[in-house]
């Protein structure tokens, strides 16, 4: 069924300058100058593919707005916001691997505002769902520092805005980025109105975060769900996690809005992950979330772009996510599909099943739907 899907993007997002480097390290010493992993190329190529294929005409294009300091301060310390603003005049690092270039503060405010504009569009019924192609990304950003290429936590700012502007009492955030959504977890760790679910590669980034036993505290105990997956997990493993653990809990929680931290870096070509999800796998993951939103919250779903560092493959993965949200398949075929037909992308290994079983047992302590 065709849906009205918003596409939120702005040329300014591609102007956030992370400089030269190699993967995530600065050039120098034995490291020859290369392009930083979190460069504009990957996201720009997503937009280019949407335009060249004509699929962008199937979407409702909505410009972002600038998030105010008050809206950002709902999840970040004011001292940190001021630090990012100051660094934006000189450049530097806002914490850990969180590069601030000239003018990055203004772009980061616009990035956060993209999520807010999507919330307004969905909650007011202007569209059914939305995909926000923004950068810098956000899910690693803590209250008081940036981390992992992230300055302001876009999805957390959007969730808090939805709570305050629309009085929502139950919001689910599903983070399928290959890296743990540590910032989002920290911000909502004691909040029972936010169900935060992170499916991530075990022991990737950040170190020592995203453990099974990290389930929230105080009133928020049980409302954080970490599902660490072993390296090599593919389409089948991710879909099994969504269908047998995530979906039942979301149904029991009964969200009024679903947000997705959509990092397409669990793909089998990503240089910063060791997973094997294909573009078609991302399509089915997004389709699962789309169906949950239809079932639980009148289709209200917003996907916020996070990571994804294969400039060649992320565009195809992200296109598939947007196809699933819109209910329309594009004319674009995955040109890389013939190269991985021999790989076990539809197989769940014994180790993966063990990880899923342990996750189910852990979260069954808080969610009766998993106790059967």
N, C-alpha and C positions, 0 to 999 in steps of 0.2 A: 504494500500500500504506500503510495507516494505521500511524503510529508513535507511540510514547509520547514526546511532546514536553513538556518542562518549561517553565513560564513563571515566571521569577523576578522579583519586583517587591516594592516596599514603599512605603507612603504617605510615609515619610520622604524618599524620593528627590525628591518634589515640593516638599519644604520647603527645599531648598537655594536660598537667596535671592541672585539675581544683581542685584536692584535694578532701578531704572528706567534707561532709556537710549534710544538709537536705534540699532537694529541692534547694533553692538558698542561704540559710543562712549557716554560718559556725557553726560547732559543738561547744558546750560549754553551760554552764548553764544547762537549762532543755532540751537542744537539744542533743539527743544522736547521735553519729557519724553514718552517713549513706553515700550513694553515692550522689555526686553532680548531679543535673539534667542534666547539660551539660557535661556528661561523655562520654568517647569513645564508650560505649556499644551500644547505639542506632545506631550510624553510622556504627560501625563494623558489627552489625547484618544485616544491609542492604546489605553490601558487601557479608557477609556469605550466605544470602538467594540467592543473584544473582549467587553465585558460586555453591551452593548445588543444585539449581534447573537447573543449566546448562544454564540459560538465559544469563549469562555474555558472552557466546560464540557468542551470536547474536549481541554483541556490539563491537565497535572499541575502544579498550583500549588505552588511551593516557596518558603518564605520565605528571604531571605538571612541571612547571619550577618555579624558584624563581623570584618573582617580585622585580624589582630594587627599590632603594630608590626614584629615580626620578618618577617612575610609581606610587608609593604609595603617594608621595608628590603632585601628581596631584589632590588629594582630601583631604589629611590630612596635618595639619601643621607639619613642620619639627621638632619643639620642642616636639610635641606629639610623633612622630616616635622615636625620641631619648629617650623619657621617657620610651616607651615600651621596647626599646632595653636595657636600663639600668635595668629596673625591671626584665628583663629576666635573669639577673645575680643574683638577690636577691630574687625574687618573690614579689608579691604584687597585688594591684588593680590599673588598669589604668584609673579609673574613677568611675563608678557606677556598681557594680556587674560584673566587667570585669577582671577576675582573670588572672594574668600572672604567669605562672609556669617557672621553669628552662628550658631554651631553647625555650620558647613560641614565642619569636620574630622571630626566624628562621622559625618556623612552620607556623606562621601567614603570613610571606612573601611567603612561599610556597603555603599557602591556597589562597592568593590573586593571585598568579601566576597560579593556576589551572584555574581560570576564564580567564586569559589572554591567556593561551594555548588553551582554548576552543574557544575564539574569533578568534584566528589565524586559527584554524582548520576549523571553519565554514566559515569564510570570504574567505579563500583560496580554498574552495570547497573540502577539504579533507573529510568532512562529511557533512551531511545535518543539523544536530542539535546535541546538547550535553547535558549531565547531569554531573554536577560537584559535587561530594560527598566530600566536604571539610569542615574542621573545623580548627581553630575556625570560627564560623559564622560571619556575617558582618553587617547586615542591621541596627542594633542599633548604630553602631559606628559613632560618630559625627566627624567633622573636627579635634577637639582638645581634644577629650576624648573618651574612650571606655565606652560602656553601655551594659547592658543585655547580658553578656557572649561574646560580640563582641569586637574585637580589631581593625582590619582594615576592612573597608567596601568593601568586595569583589565585590559585584555587581556594586557599584559605580566606583571602580577602573577599572573594566572591561568595563563599559560604556565609561568612559573618555578615556581609551586606544583605544576603537573602534573609537571614534571621531578623535583622533589624528593620529592613525596609518593608518586608512582607510578612513578618511575624511567624515565619516558619519554625516549627518545633522539632522537626525530624528531617535531617539532610544526610544522605549517604554519599560518601566520597570513595570511589574505587580508583586505586592507583596501580596501573599495570606497567609503569615504567620499569625497566630492568633493575634500576637502582631503588633502594628503599626511600620512601617519602618521609624522611626523618623530620623535616620542618613541619609538615602538615600534622604528623603524629604528635609532635611536641605541643603544638598550638592547641590541639583539641584533646589532649590526653586525659583531662578530667571533665570533659563535656559530654553528658549523656544525650545531648540533642544532635550530636554529630557521630555517625557511624563511619569510622575510617578503616578501610580495607586496603592493604598493600600486598600485591603479588610481585615478588622480586626475586632476583637471583641471590641465593644464599651466599653470604660473606663476600659481597662485591663492594658496593659503596653506599653509605659510609661504613667504615669498619665498626664492628660490634654494635650494629643497629639492626632493627627489624627481626628480633628474635621471637620465637613462638610465644614465650612467656611474657612478652611485653604486651599487656592487654588493657592498659589504662589504669587510672588510680582514682580513689575517692568515688564520687558519683559517676565518674566515667569508666569505672572498672567493667571490662567486657566490651566496651564500645570501640576499642582498637583491636583489629584483627590482622595479625601478620601471618602471611603464608609464604615463607621462604621456600624456593624451589631450587633443585639442584641444577648445576650447569648441564646444558644439553636438552632441557625441557623444550618441547616443541608445541605445535598446535594442539595436539591431543591432550597433553598435560595441562595446558592453560585452560582449555575448554572444560576439562574434567573438574578443575578447581572451581571455575565459575559456576558450573551446573550443580555440583554436589555440595559445595561449601558456601560460596558467596551468595548465590541466588536464594537458597532457602533462608539464610539469615536476613537478607534484605527484605524478603517477604514478611518475615516475622517482625522486623523493625518497622516496616510500613512507612518509608520515606515520602515526604511531600515534594522532594526534588532530588535528583541524582546528578552528581558531578563526577566526571572522569578525568583523572590526570593521565592524559593519553601520551605516554612516551613510547614511541615506536622503536626503541633501542633493544627490545628483546628479539629483534629480527636476526635471522641466521647470518646476515652480512655485517652486523654492527661491530665496529672496532672496540667498543667499550663494554660489550656484553659477551656472554658465552652461551646464549640461548639459540633456539632454532625455529622461531615463529616465522611463518611465511606471510605474504600479503593477504592471502586468502584466509589464513588463520586470524589475522587482525579483523578481517571482515566478519567472521563468525563470532569473535569476541565482542565486537561492537553490536552485532545483531542480538546477542544475548542481553546486553545492557539495554538496548532499545526495547526489547520485549519486556524486560523487567520494569522499565519506566512506564510502558503502556499499562502494565498490570497494576502497578503500585501508585503512580502519581500522574496519571493523565498524559503520559508521554513526555513529561518535563525532564529533559536531560541536556546537560551542557558538557562538552568535551573540551578541555583546555590542553593545548599542546605543551608537552614537556620536552623529554630528550629524544634522541634519534640522531645518529652520527654517521650513517652511511648515506652520503649525498646521492648516491646512485639509487638506493633502494627505498629509503624512507618515503619519497614521493608516492611510490606505488602502494606502500603500506597505509599511508595516510589517506590516499584516495579511497582505498577500500573501506576505511573507517567511515568516511563521509558518505560513501555509497550506502552503507548499512543504516546510517542515521536518516538518510533521505528516502530510503526504500526504492532507489533507482540504481540499476547497474549501468556503468559507463561502457563505452566501446573499447576501453583500454584493457589489453591483456597484459599479464605479468610477463615481461620479456625474459626474466631470469628463471622462470619456472622450469624450463628444460634442464637447467644446470643442477637442480637439487632433487630431481625425481627419484634418485637412488637413495636419498637420505630418509631416515625413519621419522618423518614429520607427523605421521599419523599413529605413532606407537607410543604407548605409555610404558616405560621401563619399570622394573621391580623397585629400583631406588626411588623413582618418582612416585610410585604408588605408596611407598612407605612414608615419604614426606607428606603426601596428602592425607594419609591415615592419621599420622601424628598431629597434623593441623586440625583435622576434624575432631579428634579426641580432646585437644586443648580447648578449642572454641565451644565444644559441647558443654563445657563447665558453665558457660554463660548463656547458651542459646539452646532451648529445649528442642527446637526443630532438628538439631544435629544429634540428639540422644537416641534416636531410633536405630 
